[in-house]
Amino acid sequence: MVLLVGLLAIVTVAALGGWLASRWIESPADAAARTAPPPPSPILVPVERRVLSSKLVTRGTARFGLPVPVAVAPSLLKQGPGRITTLPLRNAQIAEGKTLLTASGRPVFALRGALPAYRDLVPGSSGDDVRQLESALGRLGFDPGPVDGEYDARTGQAVAAWYRAAGWEPFGPTRDQLASIRTLKENLGAARKARIAAVNAANAAELALETARASAAHEVRKANAELERVKADGRRNLPPEKQRALLTVEAEKAKAHYAVQAAEADLATRIAERALVVLDPRQPQSARDAAEAQVEVARAAAQRSRYDGELAVAAAEREAERLEKQVEMALAAIDLAEAAVRTAELTGDMAVRSAIDSRRVVRFEAGLAKEREAQLTDELARAEARLGFQVPVDEIVFIPTLPVRVEEVKVAVGDTASGSLLAVTDNQLSVDSSLALDVAGLVKPGMPVEIDERALGIQAAGVVKMVASTPGTRGVDGFHFYFEVQVTETPKSLEGFSLRLTIPLESTQGEVTAVPLSAVSLSGDGTSRVQVQRDGRLGYLEVRPGLSADGYVEVTPVAGSLEPGELVVVGFENP
């Protein structure tokens, strides 16, 4: 027994010595194995089925709608702008058809309309502003007739009923309008008288023209008759007398010639007889004296015949000249008669033309008088049609949306009611915010927006209303785009609060197979893959990545399958 115990002790000591030796003595392989790093262990996460959506988070400040200025234009129906007598309080609610303020004891109503009030609306007016008024009257329960943009009697009656229902007297014809009607009536009466006078003058001009034509024709006929008479007288008397006068001259010349020849022959005979007596010595002196006396008598007779012939020829020639002058005078009378005919024709033509011109002038004046009468008649009819109930432009403002709240009062009681007086906003809450340049293109009008501020317990919803087309507008810097969110649901008043805005940019529209982004890697050929642990072993699976959000990415296996709960490698951990 003692020996057995001793042997056990020896064995124990030997084993302890070997163990101690092994602690202090090691081989190079053991030393290398001891100093080598431990193998890394994979970090595995399960594959999930989840909805992925990318979101944009930013901040903004809530407000009511952008302030809309309320301006009152001056009315031409009044002498000048009135003085403000009452004003609304800030945050006051103004419904359609209600009095916004008063000026000089007259109301300024608020109506819904996109087109601002820019003129007085009176009977006879037409246009889109009248259509806005008719639509507003219909909404308020006052029938304006057809909503056709025409301000007629039914529209005026609806306006009067609206004013009276609101406790105001409707605006009727002004003194200037009534005075204008009286003036138009007086002018119309004068125009009618002028037109009647012009018509009478035109009728008189017609008679004057007919008279001128008849008188001209009469004078021409009279001148032609006188011309024919003068021509007849000349043809009847002058040519035969002129012929006889010429024959008389020739006859007298012939008679004078024959008488002179006979006297000269007798003188020659006497001279011959005297010569016989003188040459005959037997003749006594008395015979010679007698022969000489006979010669002298014959010579005197020849001279007398010559003188008598010349006198007779001269008398005949004078008669012929007298007749020639009568012919010339007759011809001159014919010329005068023909000239009288031409004068009568020209005078008649001038008289007719003058009468035609006078008729044209009076016809033109009659036309002008008729047009003036028609114009004044039309003006009077239109002026009388405008005498109904009217809406002065300074008693109405059109606001795009109603009801509204008063945001700012820019004037005080007693100020002139002209220009911009108030600023109003709608009751729609909006949030002003901005987007960085790189994400502004992802946000579109109509996108849903989550609105919250956890520290204040605010939770609301909205939609993107608009995104500015250029950076640096609406008070943001040049590196951001302004955008507006319209609040659709809110249990609390958010005006003035700074709020967080979350905008979903993309969504998978349902659950998809998703893994962490770090689980996806690229292979050498550029394809995407994940490393999956199956049966204790790791292997690669080629996938097609989709939407990524919140650190996860949608994956679809190209071949094979990837089920939820399977483990994929997202990294390795060194112990």
Residue pairs with C-beta under 8 A, 6 or more apart in sequence:
26 34
37 574
38 574
38 575
40 572
40 573
40 574
40 575
41 572
41 573
41 574
41 575
42 531
42 533
42 538
42 569
42 571
42 572
42 573
43 569
43 570
43 571
43 572
43 573
44 533
44 567
44 568
44 569
44 570
45 515
45 516
45 519
45 567
45 568
45 570
46 564
46 565
46 566
46 567
46 568
47 513
47 514
47 515
47 562
47 563
47 564
47 565
47 566
47 567
47 568
48 513
48 514
48 515
48 552
48 564
49 511
49 512
49 513
49 514
49 564
50 511
50 512
50 514
50 552
51 507
51 508
51 510
51 511
51 512
52 507
52 508
52 512
52 514
52 546
52 547
52 548
52 549
52 550
52 552
52 553
52 554
53 504
53 505
53 506
53 507
53 508
53 549
53 550
54 504
54 505
54 506
54 507
54 547
54 548
54 549
54 550
55 502
55 503
55 504
55 505
55 549
56 435
56 439
56 442
56 443
56 502
56 503
56 505
57 500
57 501
57 502
57 503
58 433
58 434
58 435
58 500
58 501
58 503
59 433
59 498
59 499
59 500
59 501
60 431
60 432
60 433
60 434
60 485
60 498
60 499
60 501
61 431
61 432
61 433
61 496
61 497
61 498
61 499
62 429
62 430
62 431
62 487
62 494
62 495
62 496
62 497
62 499
63 429
63 430
63 431
63 432
63 495
63 496
64 405
64 407
64 425
64 426
64 427
64 428
64 429
64 430
64 495
65 401
65 425
65 426
65 427
65 428
65 430
66 425
66 430
67 407
67 408
67 423
67 424
67 425
68 399
68 400
68 404
68 423
68 424
68 425
69 420
69 422
69 423
70 100
70 397
70 399
70 420
70 421
70 422
70 423
70 424
71 116
71 397
71 419
71 420
71 421
72 81
72 103
72 108
72 393
72 394
72 397
72 417
72 418
72 419
72 421
73 117
73 118
73 119
73 393
73 394
73 418
74 80
74 81
74 393
74 394
74 418
75 120
75 392
75 393
75 394
75 395
76 119
76 120
76 393
77 120
77 122
77 171
77 174
77 390
77 392
78 174
78 392
78 394
81 103
81 394
81 416
81 417
81 418
82 103
82 104
82 105
82 106
82 394
82 416
82 417
83 103
83 104
83 414
83 415
83 416
83 417
84 101
84 102
84 103
84 411
84 412
84 413
84 414
84 415
84 416
84 417
84 421
85 102
85 103
85 104
85 105
85 413
86 101
86 102
86 413
87 101
87 409
87 411
87 412
87 413
87 422
88 94
88 100
88 101
88 406
88 409
88 422
89 406
89 409
90 406
90 407
90 408
90 409
91 405
91 406
92 405
92 406
93 403
93 404
93 405
93 427
94 100
94 110
94 402
94 403
94 404
94 405
94 406
94 424
95 110
95 402
95 403
96 110
96 111
96 112
96 136
96 139
96 140
96 402
96 403
97 109
97 110
97 111
97 136
97 139
97 140
97 162
97 166
98 109
98 110
98 166
99 107
99 108
99 109
99 110
99 166
100 108
100 109
100 110
100 397
100 422
101 108
101 417
101 421
101 422
102 108
103 394
103 417
104 417
106 168
106 171
106 392
106 394
106 395
107 163
107 166
107 168
107 395
108 394
108 395
108 396
108 397
108 417
109 166
109 395
109 396
109 397
110 397
110 399
110 402
110 404
111 132
111 133
111 136
111 396
111 397
111 398
111 399
111 402
112 132
112 135
112 136
112 139
112 398
112 399
112 400
112 401
112 402
113 129
113 132
113 133
113 135
113 136
113 398
113 399
113 400
114 132
114 398
114 400
115 128
115 129
115 132
115 398
116 397
116 398
117 129
117 393
117 396
117 397
117 398
118 129
118 393
119 125
119 129
119 393
120 390
120 391
120 392
120 393
121 129
121 130
121 133
121 151
121 390
121 391
121 393
121 396
122 151
122 386
122 388
122 390
122 391
123 151
123 152
123 153
123 155
123 156
123 385
123 386
123 387
123 388
123 389
123 390
124 151
124 382
124 385
124 386
125 151
126 149
126 150
126 151
127 149
128 149
129 398
130 149
130 150
130 151
130 155
131 147
131 148
131 149
132 398
133 144
133 151
133 155
133 159
133 391
133 396
134 144
134 145
134 146
134 147
134 148
134 149
134 155
134 158
135 147
137 143
137 144
137 155
137 158
137 159
137 162
138 144
138 147
140 162
142 158
142 159
142 161
142 162
142 165
143 154
143 158
144 154
144 155
144 158
144 159
145 152
145 154
145 155
145 158
153 388
156 388
156 389
156 390
157 389
159 170
159 389
159 390
159 391
160 170
160 389
163 169
163 170
163 171
163 389
164 170
170 389
171 389
171 390
171 391
171 392
171 395
172 387
172 388
172 389
172 390
173 386
173 387
173 388
173 390
177 383
177 386
177 387
178 387
180 383
181 380
181 383
181 384
181 387
184 376
184 379
184 380
184 383
185 380
187 376
188 373
188 376
188 377
188 380
191 369
191 372
191 373
191 376
192 373
194 369
194 372
194 373
195 366
195 369
195 370
195 372
195 373
197 369
198 362
198 365
198 366
198 368
198 369
198 370
199 366
199 369
201 362
201 365
201 366
202 359
202 362
202 363
202 365
202 366
204 362
205 355
205 358
205 359
205 361
205 362
205 363
206 359
208 355
208 358
208 359
209 352
209 355
209 356
209 358
209 359
211 355
212 348
212 351
212 352
212 354
212 355
213 348
213 352
213 355
215 348
215 351
216 344
216 345
216 347
216 348
216 349
216 351
216 352
217 348
219 344
219 347
219 348
220 341
220 344
220 345
220 348
222 344
223 337
223 340
223 341
223 343
223 344
223 345
224 341
226 337
226 340
227 334
227 337
227 338
227 340
227 341
229 337
230 330
230 333
230 334
230 336
230 337
231 334
231 337
233 330
234 327
234 330
234 331
234 333
234 334
237 330
238 323
238 326
238 327
238 330
241 323
241 326
242 320
242 323
242 324
242 326
242 327
245 316
245 319
245 320
245 322
245 323
246 320
248 316
248 319
248 320
249 313
249 316
249 317
249 319
249 320
251 316
252 309
252 312
252 313
252 315
252 316
253 309
253 313
253 316
255 309
255 312
256 305
256 306
256 308
256 309
256 310
256 312
256 313
257 309
259 305
259 308
259 309
260 302
260 305
260 306
260 309
262 305
263 298
263 301
263 302
263 303
263 304
263 305
263 306
264 302
266 298
266 301
266 302
267 295
267 298
267 299
267 301
267 302
269 298
270 291
270 294
270 295
270 297
270 298
270 299
271 295
271 298
273 291
273 294
274 288
274 291
274 292
274 294
274 295
276 291
277 283
277 287
277 288
277 290
277 291
278 288
278 291
394 417
394 418
399 424
401 426
401 428
403 427
404 424
404 425
404 426
404 427
405 424
405 425
405 426
405 427
406 422
406 423
406 424
407 422
407 423
407 424
407 425
408 422
408 423
409 421
409 422
410 420
410 421
410 422
410 423
411 421
411 422
428 486
428 487
429 486
429 487
429 490
429 494
429 495
430 465
430 484
430 485
430 486
430 487
431 449
431 451
431 462
431 484
431 485
431 487
431 494
431 499
431 501
432 474
432 475
432 482
432 484
433 482
433 483
433 484
433 485
433 501
434 476
434 480
434 481
434 482
434 483
435 443
435 467
435 480
435 481
435 483
436 479
436 480
437 471
437 479
437 480
437 481
440 467
440 471
440 480
440 481
440 483
442 505
443 464
443 467
443 483
443 503
443 505
444 464
444 467
445 463
445 464
445 465
445 466
445 467
446 463
446 464
447 463
447 464
447 503
447 504
447 505
448 461
448 462
448 463
448 503
448 504
449 461
449 462
449 463
449 464
449 485
449 501
449 502
449 503
450 461
450 501
450 502
450 503
450 504
451 458
451 459
451 460
451 461
451 462
451 485
451 487
451 490
451 494
451 499
451 500
451 501
451 502
452 458
452 459
452 460
452 499
452 500
452 502
453 497
453 498
453 499
453 500
456 497
458 490
458 492
458 494
458 497
458 499
459 491
460 487
460 488
460 489
460 490
460 491
460 492
460 494
460 499
461 487
461 488
461 489
461 490
462 485
462 486
462 487
462 488
462 489
462 501
463 485
463 486
463 488
464 483
464 484
464 485
464 486
464 503
465 484
465 485
465 486
466 483
466 484
467 481
467 482
467 483
468 474
468 476
468 481
468 482
468 483
470 481
471 477
471 478
471 479
471 480
471 481
472 478
472 480
473 481
473 482
474 482
475 482
476 482
485 501
487 494
506 547
506 549
507 547
508 546
508 547
508 554
512 546
512 547
512 554
513 554
513 555
513 556
513 562
513 564
514 552
514 553
514 554
514 555
515 530
515 552
515 553
515 555
515 568
516 551
516 552
516 553
516 568
516 570
517 548
517 551
517 552
517 553
518 570
518 571
519 530
519 531
519 568
519 569
519 570
520 528
520 529
520 530
520 543
520 545
520 553
520 555
521 528
521 529
521 530
521 531
522 528
522 529
523 529
523 540
523 542
527 542
527 558
528 542
528 543
528 544
528 545
528 555
529 540
529 541
529 542
529 543
530 540
530 541
530 543
530 555
530 562
530 568
530 569
531 538
531 539
531 540
531 541
531 568
531 569
532 538
532 539
532 540
532 541
532 562
532 566
532 567
532 568
532 569
533 566
533 567
533 568
533 569
534 566
538 569
541 557
541 560
541 562
542 557
542 558
542 559
543 555
543 556
543 557
543 558
543 562
544 555
544 556
544 557
544 558
545 553
545 554
545 555
546 553
546 554
546 555
546 556
547 553
547 554
548 554
555 562
